[in-house]
Amino acid sequence: MIARITPSLSEAGLSAVDFETLLRLARSPGHRLRMSDLAAQTNLSTSGVTRVVDRLERDNLVVRVTCENDRRALYATITEEGMARLNKVLPQHLEDIERWFTGLLTPQQLDALLEALRVIRDVVRPCATAGAERGEPEKGCGAA
C-alpha cells in the first residue's frame, strides 16, 4: 500500500512521515500538538519527531511555538503554507486510499476492519491519540 501512495506524496515534496505529521497537526485543536504528543501519535522517538519538525520548519510548513504556561513545552503548529500543501495532496491521497484499500471492501467489511484496527491500535499504540481531545495529552503518554 505504501508503494501505491508514495508517488503522489513525493510529487508534493512530502515523505509519508511528513504527510502524517502535517495531517495530525491539521486535525488537532488549534492545529498544534505538543512535541511529545506528536512523537507519541506518530510513533517516533522524540529525536525522530524533532528531525521531522526541523525539516518541515525549514520548508515553512510547521513552526514551533513555546507554551505560554510552561516555557519548557514546545508545540509544533502547522502554517498556512503547510495547510495549503496538505490540502493540495489530500484529494489524491484520498483517491489512492479508495482505489487501493477501502474501495476493495464492502461497507460491512470496512466497518469490521476499522473496529478491529481501533482495538489493535489502542493496545499497540495507546498514545496514538495523545493530545487530540481538548488539546490535552493523555495520561501516561509523555505528558509533563
N, C-alpha and C positions, 0 to 999 in steps of 0.2 A: 504494500500500500504506500509506504514512504516513497518508493521509487516512482510511483504514479503521480504523487502530489508535489514532489520536489521541483520538477521543472517550472511550474507556474510560480512557485515561491522564489526560485532562483532568478526568474525573469524580472521579478520585482525587487531584486537585490537583497533578499532575505533568506536566511537559513531556516530550517524547521524550528530551532530553538528561538531564533529572533521572532518568528511569527507567533509562536506560543507565548512568548513574553509580552509582545505588543497586545495580543488578544486578551491575555489575563489582565493587563493593566486597563485596557479599554472597557472591560466589563466589570471592573471593580468600582466601588463607591469613590467618587472624586477622581476617577481614572488614575488611581495610585495605589500602591501597596508598599508596606514596609519591606525593606530589602530581605529581611529574614522570612517574611511571609511569601515573598516572590520566590525565594530559594525553595521553600517547602512546597509551594504549588507546582513548581517546575521540576522538582526532584533533583535540583542541582545543589552542589555544595555552596557555601557562602562565597568561596573564592570563585567558583564557576559562575554564579549569578553576577558577581562583580565584574568578571570579564565580559559577560554578555551585555550588561548595562553600560560598561565602558565603551564597547563597540557601538551600541545604539546611541549613546550620548554623542560620540564623535560624528555620527550621521544626523544629529539633531532630531532623532526620533523619540528620545527619552531625556528627561532631566532628573537630577537628584535634588530633592528638597529636604531641608532639615526640619524635623518635627518641632513645632512651636513649643510643646510642653517638655520635650526631652531631647536636648541637643545631640545626644549620643545616637538617636534613632534617625535613620535616613529613609525617605520614601523615594521610590522610582515612580515617576509620573510621565505618562505618555504626552508628547507635544502635539500641537496641531498638525505638524508635518508627519508625525508618527501615525496619527489618526487617518490622515489622507493616504499614506502608504498602505495602511491596513485596509481601508475602505476600497482602495484600488485592487488589491489582491483577493479580498474576501469573496467576491462573486465567483471568480474562477475556482477558488478553493472549495466553496460550497458545491459547485458543479462537479468538481473532481470527486468529492466525498460521495455525492449522489451517484455518480457513474460507477465508481469502483468499490462502494461499500454499502451505503444504506439503500440504494436503489435495487440492489440484488436481493433484498429481503422483503417478505410480505410485512404488512403493518404489525401483525401479531408476532412474527419472528423478531422484528426490530424492537418492539416493546419488551419482549422477554430478554433479548440480548442486553438492552440498556439497563434493565433492572439487575441482571446478573453482573454486569460490569460495575455498577454502583456498589454492589456488595463486595466485590473483589477490591475495588478502589479503596473503600473505607477500611479494609483490613490491611492491604498492602501499602497504601499511601494515606494514612489517616490525616495528614496535614494538607492534602490536595486542595482543600478549600479554605485554607488559613487566611484570615483577614477579609474574606469575601462578604460575610454578613455584618452589616452595620459598620464595616471598616475596621472591625476588631479582630485581633489574632485569636486563633483557637487555643484553648488551654493545652499545654504540653507540646506546642508546636513552635518552640523557639521564641516565644513572646517574652519581652522583657518585663 
